[in-house]
Amino acid sequence: MKSQIDRIMVIPGLCNGKPTIRGNRLTVHTLLSHLAAGETEKEIFESFPFLEKEDITAVLEYSKE
């Protein structure tokens, strides 16, 4: 499987420099919190329609490092 971690970006001045998903104003921490709360991918995609399945993969991969 190809790594998706390049979707995670740290941009100074965006979300206080916290890691975000593809430069959007959604932090890795926020998405991990939704996943930890038991939300399904469908629910997450409804809340954040700009997300792609690869973004979730990238966040999970990033959290392992």
Phi and psi in degrees as GROMACS dihedral restraints (atoms count N, CA, C in turn):
[ dihedral_restraints ]
;  ai    aj    ak    al  type     phi  dphi    fc
    3     4     5     6     1   -73.2    20    10
    4     5     6     7     1   138.5    20    10
    6     7     8     9     1   -66.1    20    10
    7     8     9    10     1   140.6    20    10
    9    10    11    12     1  -111.6    20    10
   10    11    12    13     1     5.0    20    10
   12    13    14    15     1   -62.0    20    10
   13    14    15    16     1   -20.0    20    10
   15    16    17    18     1   -66.8    20    10
   16    17    18    19     1    -7.8    20    10
   18    19    20    21     1   -77.8    20    10
   19    20    21    22     1   -15.5    20    10
   21    22    23    24     1   -89.3    20    10
   22    23    24    25     1   126.1    20    10
   24    25    26    27     1  -130.1    20    10
   25    26    27    28     1   142.7    20    10
   27    28    29    30     1  -113.3    20    10
   28    29    30    31     1   115.1    20    10
   30    31    32    33     1  -121.0    20    10
   31    32    33    34     1   114.1    20    10
   33    34    35    36     1   -54.2    20    10
   34    35    36    37     1   136.3    20    10
   36    37    38    39     1    89.3    20    10
   37    38    39    40     1   -10.2    20    10
   39    40    41    42     1  -108.4    20    10
   40    41    42    43     1   118.8    20    10
   42    43    44    45     1    54.1    20    10
   43    44    45    46     1    40.8    20    10
   45    46    47    48     1    57.5    20    10
   46    47    48    49     1    29.8    20    10
   48    49    50    51     1    77.4    20    10
   49    50    51    52     1    11.3    20    10
   51    52    53    54     1   -77.6    20    10
   52    53    54    55     1   152.7    20    10
   54    55    56    57     1   -60.9    20    10
   55    56    57    58     1   131.0    20    10
   57    58    59    60     1  -122.1    20    10
   58    59    60    61     1   169.6    20    10
   60    61    62    63     1   -98.1    20    10
   61    62    63    64     1   113.5    20    10
   63    64    65    66     1    51.3    20    10
   64    65    66    67     1    33.2    20    10
   66    67    68    69     1    75.0    20    10
   67    68    69    70     1     7.6    20    10
   69    70    71    72     1   -80.6    20    10
   70    71    72    73     1   165.9    20    10
   72    73    74    75     1   -83.6    20    10
   73    74    75    76     1    47.1    20    10
   75    76    77    78     1  -128.1    20    10
   76    77    78    79     1   117.3    20    10
   78    79    80    81     1   -83.4    20    10
   79    80    81    82     1   157.7    20    10
   81    82    83    84     1   -57.8    20    10
   82    83    84    85     1   -43.3    20    10
   84    85    86    87     1   -57.7    20    10
   85    86    87    88     1   -44.0    20    10
   87    88    89    90     1   -62.1    20    10
   88    89    90    91     1   -45.5    20    10
   90    91    92    93     1   -66.5    20    10
   91    92    93    94     1   -40.5    20    10
   93    94    95    96     1   -62.0    20    10
   94    95    96    97     1   -36.7    20    10
   96    97    98    99     1   -63.0    20    10
   97    98    99   100     1   -40.5    20    10
   99   100   101   102     1   -65.1    20    10
  100   101   102   103     1   -41.9    20    10
  102   103   104   105     1   -66.1    20    10
  103   104   105   106     1   -43.1    20    10
  105   106   107   108     1   -64.2    20    10
  106   107   108   109     1   -28.6    20    10
  108   109   110   111     1   -76.9    20    10
  109   110   111   112     1    -4.2    20    10
  111   112   113   114     1    92.7    20    10
  112   113   114   115     1    10.4    20    10
  114   115   116   117     1   -66.3    20    10
  115   116   117   118     1   143.2    20    10
  117   118   119   120     1   -81.1    20    10
  118   119   120   121     1   164.0    20    10
  120   121   122   123     1   -58.4    20    10
  121   122   123   124     1   -40.3    20    10
  123   124   125   126     1   -58.9    20    10
  124   125   126   127     1   -45.9    20    10
  126   127   128   129     1   -63.2    20    10
  127   128   129   130     1   -40.9    20    10
  129   130   131   132     1   -65.1    20    10
  130   131   132   133     1   -43.9    20    10
  132   133   134   135     1   -65.4    20    10
  133   134   135   136     1   -30.4    20    10
  135   136   137   138     1   -70.0    20    10
  136   137   138   139     1   -38.0    20    10
  138   139   140   141     1   -74.8    20    10
  139   140   141   142     1   -34.3    20    10
  141   142   143   144     1  -130.1    20    10
  142   143   144   145     1    77.9    20    10
  144   145   146   147     1   -63.1    20    10
  145   146   147   148     1   -16.0    20    10
  147   148   149   150     1   -80.5    20    10
  148   149   150   151     1   -12.2    20    10
  150   151   152   153     1   -71.5    20    10
  151   152   153   154     1   153.8    20    10
  153   154   155   156     1  -122.9    20    10
  154   155   156   157     1   157.7    20    10
  156   157   158   159     1   -53.6    20    10
  157   158   159   160     1   -38.1    20    10
  159   160   161   162     1   -63.5    20    10
  160   161   162   163     1   -26.3    20    10
  162   163   164   165     1   -66.1    20    10
  163   164   165   166     1   -41.4    20    10
  165   166   167   168     1   -65.2    20    10
  166   167   168   169     1   -42.7    20    10
  168   169   170   171     1   -59.0    20    10
  169   170   171   172     1   -43.0    20    10
  171   172   173   174     1   -63.3    20    10
  172   173   174   175     1   -42.3    20    10
  174   175   176   177     1   -64.6    20    10
  175   176   177   178     1   -43.2    20    10
  177   178   179   180     1   -64.7    20    10
  178   179   180   181     1   -41.0    20    10
  180   181   182   183     1   -64.1    20    10
  181   182   183   184     1   -44.1    20    10
  183   184   185   186     1   -62.3    20    10
  184   185   186   187     1   -40.1    20    10
  186   187   188   189     1   -67.9    20    10
  187   188   189   190     1   -21.3    20    10
  189   190   191   192     1   -75.9    20    10
  190   191   192   193     1   -22.1    20    10
